[in-house]
C-alpha cells in the first residue's frame, strides 16, 4: 500500500538511528510496537470502507505521533551529548 511505502521506511530508519544513539530498549520497543499497531489499525480501517473510518483515522494519527516522537527523541539525544 502506498501509505506504508511513504512512512514505514522513514520510521524504521529513525528507529535504527535511535538505537545507534543509545535510546533505551523499552522506548524502542514501545515506539516500534505502537507503529505496528497504528499500521494494522490503518489497514483494518481501509478494508472496511472508503472515506472516514475509526481505524484509518487513528492509524494515521498514531503513525504521525510515532514519527514526531522519534524525531523529538532524536533531537533530545543529539542535544544531550556533552
Buried (B, 14 or more C-beta within 10 A) or exposed (E): EEBEEEBBEEBEEBBEBBBEBEBEEEBBEEBBEBBEBBBEBBBBBBEEEEEEBEBBEBBBEBBEBBBEBBEEBBEEBEEEEE
